[in-house]
Amino acid sequence: MQDTLEHPLSPQDCLVALMIAVSASDESIRTTELLKIQSAVSILPVFEDYDGDRIQQMARLIFDLFDQEDGLDALFGLVRDNLPERLNETAYALACDVAAADGSLAETELRLLEEIRYELDIDRLHAAAIERGARARHLRA
């Protein structure tokens, strides 16, 4: 499935996987969400040496996991194993940005964001600030 069994996902793969998971949580990846993911990978320093072609591989992984009964637990296991704690808030911020990108939040997106917040152990106050920032960046005039 991945390059090595020891480290199947890079930290950047984990960030991309969470963004795709949020986008796919309502069973439809909208163009604005996909553009947000591609834009993040293209411009953010955390993705400086990341191969953008891996986005498709991560999308396949997420769709495969979402087809399994305990796929979300498996995703969180992969993230716990491969995402350094120092990137937890980055991961949550990117997930929030993708969720807010289309201007509306589906109930499934909100539930997944809540689970991500819990799994990444994001402090409630920090989470509120991250969520508010995402909302502010995606307001329409």
MARBA-3410 file (N, C-alpha, C, O; in Angstrom, 1 decimal):
141
0.8,-1.2,0.0,0.0,0.0,0.0,0.9,1.3,0.0,0.7,2.1,-0.9 ~ 1.8,1.4,0.9,2.6,2.5,1.0,4.1,2.1,0.8,4.4,1.0,0.6 ~ 5.0,3.1,0.9,6.4,2.9,0.6,7.1,1.9,1.6,7.7,1.0,1.2 ~ 6.9,2.1,2.9,7.4,1.2,3.9,6.4,0.8,4.9,5.5,1.6,5.1 ~ 6.6,-0.3,5.5,5.7,-0.8,6.5,5.9,0.0,7.9,5.0,0.2,8.6
7.2,0.3,8.1,7.5,1.0,9.3,6.9,2.4,9.4,6.4,2.7,10.5 ~ 7.0,3.1,8.4,6.4,4.5,8.3,5.6,4.6,7.1,6.0,5.2,6.1 ~ 4.4,4.1,7.1,3.6,4.1,5.9,3.1,5.5,5.5,2.9,5.8,4.3 ~ 3.0,6.5,6.4,2.6,7.8,6.1,3.7,8.8,6.6,4.2,8.7,7.7 ~ 3.9,9.8,5.8,4.8,10.9,6.3,3.8,11.9,7.1,2.6,11.7,7.1
4.4,12.8,7.9,3.6,13.7,8.6,2.7,14.5,7.6,1.5,14.8,7.9 ~ 3.2,14.9,6.5,2.5,15.6,5.5,1.3,14.7,4.9,0.2,15.2,4.7 ~ 1.6,13.4,4.7,0.5,12.5,4.3,-0.6,12.6,5.3,-1.8,12.6,4.9 ~ -0.3,12.6,6.6,-1.3,12.6,7.6,-2.2,13.9,7.5,-3.4,13.9,7.7 ~ -1.5,15.0,7.3,-2.2,16.3,7.1,-3.2,16.2,5.9,-4.3,16.6,6.0
-2.7,15.7,4.8,-3.5,15.6,3.6,-4.6,14.6,3.9,-5.8,14.9,3.5 ~ -4.4,13.5,4.5,-5.4,12.5,4.8,-6.5,13.1,5.6,-7.7,12.8,5.3 ~ -6.2,13.9,6.6,-7.2,14.5,7.5,-8.0,15.5,6.7,-9.3,15.6,6.8 ~ -7.4,16.3,5.8,-8.1,17.3,5.0,-9.1,16.5,4.1,-10.2,16.9,3.9 ~ -8.6,15.5,3.4,-9.5,14.7,2.5,-10.6,14.1,3.3,-11.7,14.0,2.8
-10.3,13.5,4.5,-11.4,12.9,5.3,-12.5,13.9,5.6,-13.7,13.5,5.5 ~ -12.1,15.1,6.0,-13.1,16.1,6.3,-13.9,16.4,5.0,-15.2,16.5,5.1 ~ -13.3,16.6,3.9,-14.0,16.9,2.7,-14.9,15.7,2.3,-16.0,16.0,1.8 ~ -14.5,14.5,2.5,-15.2,13.3,2.0,-16.3,12.9,3.1,-17.1,12.1,2.8 ~ -16.3,13.5,4.3,-17.2,13.1,5.3,-18.6,13.2,5.0,-19.5,12.5,5.5
-19.0,14.2,4.1,-20.4,14.4,3.7,-20.6,13.6,2.4,-21.6,13.9,1.7 ~ -19.8,12.7,2.0,-19.9,11.8,0.9,-19.8,12.6,-0.5,-20.2,12.1,-1.5 ~ -19.2,13.8,-0.4,-19.0,14.5,-1.7,-17.8,15.5,-1.5,-17.8,16.3,-0.5 ~ -16.8,15.4,-2.3,-15.7,16.3,-2.3,-16.0,17.4,-3.2,-16.1,17.3,-4.4 ~ -16.3,18.6,-2.7,-16.6,19.8,-3.5,-15.3,20.4,-4.1,-14.2,20.2,-3.6
-15.5,21.0,-5.2,-14.4,21.6,-5.9,-13.6,22.6,-5.0,-12.4,22.7,-5.0 ~ -14.4,23.4,-4.3,-13.8,24.4,-3.4,-12.9,23.7,-2.3,-11.8,24.2,-2.0 ~ -13.4,22.6,-1.8,-12.6,21.8,-0.8,-11.3,21.3,-1.5,-10.2,21.3,-0.9 ~ -11.4,20.7,-2.6,-10.3,20.2,-3.3,-9.3,21.3,-3.6,-8.0,21.1,-3.5 ~ -9.7,22.4,-4.1,-8.8,23.5,-4.3,-8.1,24.0,-3.1,-7.0,24.4,-3.1
-8.9,24.0,-1.9,-8.3,24.4,-0.7,-7.1,23.4,-0.3,-6.1,23.8,0.2 ~ -7.3,22.1,-0.5,-6.3,21.1,-0.2,-5.1,21.3,-1.1,-4.0,21.4,-0.6 ~ -5.4,21.4,-2.4,-4.3,21.6,-3.4,-3.5,22.9,-3.1,-2.3,23.0,-3.2 ~ -4.2,24.0,-2.7,-3.6,25.3,-2.4,-2.7,25.1,-1.1,-1.6,25.6,-1.1 ~ -3.2,24.5,-0.1,-2.4,24.3,1.1,-1.1,23.6,0.8,-0.1,23.9,1.3
-1.3,22.5,0.0,-0.1,21.7,-0.3,0.9,22.5,-1.1,2.1,22.3,-1.0 ~ 0.4,23.4,-2.0,1.3,24.2,-2.8,2.0,25.3,-2.1,3.1,25.6,-2.5 ~ 1.4,25.9,-1.1,1.9,27.1,-0.6,2.4,27.1,0.9,3.3,27.9,1.3 ~ 1.9,26.1,1.7,2.3,26.2,3.1,3.7,25.6,3.3,4.1,24.6,2.7 ~ 4.5,26.2,4.2,5.8,25.7,4.5,5.9,24.2,4.9,6.9,23.5,4.7
4.9,23.7,5.6,4.9,22.4,6.1,4.9,21.4,5.0,5.4,20.2,5.2 ~ 4.5,21.8,3.8,4.5,20.9,2.6,5.6,21.2,1.7,5.6,20.7,0.5 ~ 6.6,21.9,2.1,7.7,22.4,1.3,8.3,21.3,0.4,8.5,21.5,-0.8 ~ 8.6,20.1,0.9,9.2,19.0,0.1,8.2,17.9,-0.2,8.6,16.8,-0.5 ~ 6.9,18.2,-0.1,5.9,17.2,-0.3,5.6,17.0,-1.8,5.5,18.0,-2.5
5.5,15.7,-2.2,5.1,15.4,-3.6,3.6,15.6,-3.7,2.8,14.7,-3.2 ~ 3.1,16.6,-4.4,1.7,16.8,-4.6,0.9,15.7,-5.2,-0.3,15.6,-5.1 ~ 1.7,14.8,-6.0,1.0,13.7,-6.6,0.5,12.7,-5.5,-0.4,11.9,-5.8 ~ 1.0,12.8,-4.3,0.5,11.9,-3.2,-0.9,12.2,-2.8,-1.5,11.4,-2.1 ~ -1.4,13.4,-3.2,-2.8,13.7,-2.8,-3.7,12.6,-3.2,-4.6,12.2,-2.5
-3.5,12.2,-4.5,-4.4,11.1,-5.0,-4.3,9.8,-4.2,-5.3,9.1,-4.0 ~ -3.0,9.5,-3.9,-2.8,8.3,-3.1,-3.5,8.4,-1.7,-4.1,7.4,-1.3 ~ -3.4,9.5,-1.1,-4.1,9.7,0.2,-5.6,9.7,0.0,-6.3,9.2,0.9 ~ -6.1,10.2,-1.1,-7.6,10.2,-1.3,-8.0,8.7,-1.5,-9.1,8.3,-0.9 ~ -7.3,7.9,-2.2,-7.6,6.5,-2.3,-7.6,5.8,-0.9,-8.5,5.0,-0.6
-6.6,6.1,-0.2,-6.5,5.5,1.2,-7.7,5.9,2.0,-8.3,5.0,2.7 ~ -8.1,7.2,2.0,-9.3,7.6,2.8,-10.5,6.9,2.3,-11.3,6.4,3.1 ~ -10.7,6.8,1.0,-11.9,6.2,0.5,-12.0,4.7,0.8,-13.0,4.2,1.2 ~ -10.8,4.1,0.8,-10.7,2.7,1.2,-11.0,2.5,2.7,-11.8,1.6,3.1 ~ -10.5,3.4,3.5,-10.8,3.3,4.9,-12.2,3.6,5.2,-12.8,2.9,6.1
-12.8,4.6,4.5,-14.2,4.9,4.8,-15.2,3.8,4.3,-16.3,3.7,4.7 ~ -14.7,2.9,3.5,-15.5,1.7,3.1,-15.5,0.6,4.1,-16.3,-0.3,4.1 ~ -14.6,0.7,5.1,-14.5,-0.3,6.2,-15.3,0.2,7.4,-15.4,1.4,7.6 ~ -15.8,-0.8,8.1,-16.6,-0.5,9.3,-15.8,0.3,10.3,-16.4,1.3,10.9 ~ -14.6,0.0,10.6,-13.8,0.8,11.6,-12.7,1.6,10.9,-11.6,1.8,11.5
-13.0,2.1,9.7,-12.0,2.8,8.9,-11.6,4.1,9.6,-10.4,4.5,9.5 ~ -12.5,4.8,10.3,-12.1,6.1,10.9,-11.2,5.8,12.1,-10.2,6.6,12.3 ~ -11.4,4.7,12.8,-10.5,4.4,13.9,-9.1,4.0,13.3,-8.1,4.4,13.9 ~ -9.1,3.4,12.1,-7.8,3.0,11.5,-7.1,4.3,11.0,-5.9,4.4,11.2 ~ -7.9,5.3,10.5,-7.3,6.6,10.1,-6.6,7.2,11.3,-5.5,7.7,11.2
-7.4,7.3,12.4,-6.8,8.0,13.6,-5.6,7.2,14.1,-4.7,7.8,14.7 ~ -5.6,5.9,14.0,-4.4,5.1,14.4,-3.2,5.5,13.6,-2.1,5.7,14.1 ~ -3.4,5.6,12.3,-2.3,6.0,11.4,-1.8,7.4,11.7,-0.6,7.7,11.7 ~ -2.7,8.3,12.0,-2.3,9.7,12.3,-1.6,9.7,13.7,-0.5,10.4,13.8 ~ -2.1,9.0,14.7,-1.4,8.9,16.0,0.0,8.4,15.8,0.9,8.9,16.5
0.2,7.4,14.9,1.5,6.8,14.7,2.5,7.6,13.9,3.7,7.4,14.0 ~ 2.0,8.5,13.1,2.8,9.2,12.1,2.9,10.7,12.1,3.7,11.3,11.4 ~ 2.0,11.3,12.9,1.9,12.8,12.9,2.6,13.2,14.2,2.1,12.9,15.3 ~ 3.7,14.0,14.1,4.3,14.5,15.4,3.3,15.4,16.1,2.6,16.2,15.5 ~ 3.3,15.3,17.4,2.4,16.1,18.2,2.4,17.6,17.9,1.4,18.3,18.0
3.6,18.1,17.6,3.8,19.5,17.3,3.0,20.0,16.1,2.8,21.2,15.9 ~ 2.5,19.0,15.3,1.7,19.4,14.1,0.2,19.2,14.3,-0.6,19.3,13.4 ~ -0.2,18.8,15.6,-1.6,18.6,15.8,-2.5,19.8,15.6,-3.6,19.7,14.9 ~ -2.1,21.0,16.0,-2.9,22.2,15.8,-2.9,22.5,14.3,-3.9,23.0,13.8 ~ -1.8,22.3,13.6,-1.7,22.5,12.2,-2.7,21.6,11.5,-3.5,22.0,10.6
-2.8,20.3,11.9,-3.7,19.4,11.3,-5.1,19.8,11.5,-6.0,19.8,10.6 ~ -5.4,20.3,12.7,-6.8,20.7,13.0,-7.2,22.0,12.2,-8.3,22.1,11.7 ~ -6.2,22.9,12.1,-6.5,24.1,11.4,-6.7,23.8,9.9,-7.6,24.4,9.3 ~ -5.9,22.9,9.3,-6.1,22.6,7.9,-7.5,21.9,7.7,-8.2,22.2,6.7 ~ -7.9,21.0,8.7,-9.2,20.3,8.6,-10.3,21.4,8.6,-11.3,21.3,7.9
-10.2,22.3,9.5,-11.2,23.4,9.7,-11.3,24.2,8.4,-12.4,24.6,7.9 ~ -10.1,24.6,7.8,-10.1,25.3,6.6,-10.8,24.6,5.4,-11.6,25.2,4.7 ~ -10.6,23.3,5.3,-11.3,22.5,4.3,-12.8,22.5,4.5,-13.6,22.6,3.6 ~ -13.2,22.3,5.8,-14.6,22.2,6.1,-15.3,23.5,5.8,-16.4,23.5,5.4 ~ -14.6,24.6,6.1,-15.2,26.0,5.9,-15.1,26.4,4.4,-15.8,27.4,4.1
-14.3,25.8,3.6,-14.0,26.3,2.2,-15.3,26.5,1.4,-15.3,27.4,0.6 ~ -16.3,25.6,1.5,-17.5,25.8,0.6,-18.5,26.7,1.2,-19.6,26.8,0.6 ~ -18.3,27.3,2.4,-19.2,28.2,3.0,-20.3,27.6,3.8,-21.1,28.3,4.4 ~ -20.3,26.3,4.0,-21.3,25.6,4.8,-20.7,24.4,5.5,-19.8,23.8,4.9 ~ -21.2,24.1,6.7,-20.7,22.9,7.4,-21.8,21.9,7.6,-22.8,22.2,8.2
-21.6,20.8,7.0,-22.6,19.7,7.1,-22.4,19.1,8.5,-21.3,19.1,9.1 ~ -23.4,18.5,9.0,-23.4,17.8,10.3,-22.3,16.8,10.4,-21.6,16.6,11.4 ~ -22.1,16.0,9.3,-21.0,15.0,9.3,-19.6,15.7,9.4,-18.7,15.1,10.1 ~ -19.5,16.8,8.8,-18.2,17.5,8.9,-17.9,18.0,10.3,-16.8,17.9,10.9 ~ -19.0,18.5,10.9,-18.9,19.0,12.3,-18.5,17.8,13.3,-17.7,18.0,14.2
-19.2,16.7,13.1,-18.9,15.5,13.9,-17.4,15.1,13.7,-16.8,14.7,14.7 ~ -17.0,15.0,12.5,-15.6,14.6,12.2,-14.6,15.6,12.8,-13.6,15.2,13.4 ~ -14.9,16.9,12.7,-14.0,17.9,13.3,-13.9,17.7,14.8,-12.9,17.8,15.4 ~ -15.1,17.4,15.4,-15.1,17.1,16.9,-14.2,15.9,17.2,-13.5,15.9,18.2 ~ -14.3,14.8,16.4,-13.5,13.7,16.6,-12.0,13.9,16.4,-11.2,13.5,17.2
-11.7,14.7,15.4,-10.3,15.1,15.1,-9.8,15.9,16.3,-8.7,15.6,16.8 ~ -10.6,16.8,16.8,-10.2,17.7,18.0,-9.9,16.8,19.1,-8.9,17.0,19.8 ~ -10.7,15.8,19.4,-10.5,14.8,20.5,-9.3,14.0,20.3,-8.5,13.9,21.2 ~ -9.2,13.4,19.1,-8.1,12.5,18.8,-6.7,13.2,18.9,-5.7,12.6,19.3 ~ -6.7,14.5,18.4,-5.4,15.2,18.4,-5.2,16.0,19.8,-4.2,16.6,19.9
-6.1,15.8,20.7,-6.0,16.4,22.0,-5.8,17.9,21.9,-4.9,18.5,22.5 ~ -6.7,18.6,21.1,-6.6,20.0,20.9,-7.4,20.7,22.1,-8.6,20.4,22.3 ~ -6.8,21.5,22.8,-7.4,22.3,23.9,-8.6,23.0,23.4,-8.6,23.6,22.3 ~ -9.7,23.1,24.2,-10.9,23.7,23.7,-10.8,25.2,23.3,-11.3,25.6,22.3 ~ -10.0,25.9,24.1,-9.7,27.3,23.8,-9.0,27.5,22.5,-9.3,28.3,21.6
-8.0,26.7,22.3,-7.2,26.7,21.0,-8.1,26.3,19.9,-8.0,26.9,18.8 ~ -8.9,25.3,20.1,-9.8,24.8,19.0,-10.8,25.9,18.6,-11.0,26.1,17.4 ~ -11.3,26.6,19.6,-12.2,27.7,19.3,-11.5,28.8,18.5,-12.1,29.4,17.5 ~ -10.3,29.1,18.8,-9.6,30.1,18.1,-9.3,29.7,16.6,-9.4,30.4,15.7 ~ -8.9,28.4,16.5,-8.6,27.9,15.2,-9.9,27.9,14.3,-9.9,28.3,13.2
-11.0,27.5,14.9,-12.3,27.4,14.2,-12.7,28.8,13.8,-13.2,29.1,12.7 ~ -12.6,29.8,14.7,-12.9,31.2,14.4,-12.1,31.7,13.3,-12.6,32.5,12.4 ~ -10.8,31.4,13.3,-9.9,31.8,12.2,-10.4,31.3,10.9,-10.4,32.0,9.9 ~ -10.7,30.0,10.8,-11.2,29.4,9.6,-12.5,30.1,9.1,-12.6,30.3,7.9 ~ -13.4,30.3,10.0,-14.6,30.9,9.7,-14.4,32.3,9.1,-15.0,32.7,8.1
-13.5,33.1,9.7,-13.2,34.4,9.3,-12.5,34.4,7.9,-12.8,35.3,7.1 ~ -11.6,33.5,7.6,-11.0,33.4,6.3,-11.9,33.0,5.2,-11.6,33.3,4.0 ~ -13.0,32.4,5.5,-13.9,31.9,4.4,-15.2,32.6,4.4,-16.2,32.1,3.7 ~ -15.4,33.8,5.0,-16.6,34.5,4.9,-16.7,35.1,3.5,-15.7,35.4,2.9 ~ -17.9,35.2,3.1,-18.2,35.8,1.7,-18.7,37.2,2.0,-19.4,37.5,2.9
-18.4,38.1,1.0,-18.8,39.5,1.2,-20.3,39.7,1.0,-20.8,40.8,1.1
END
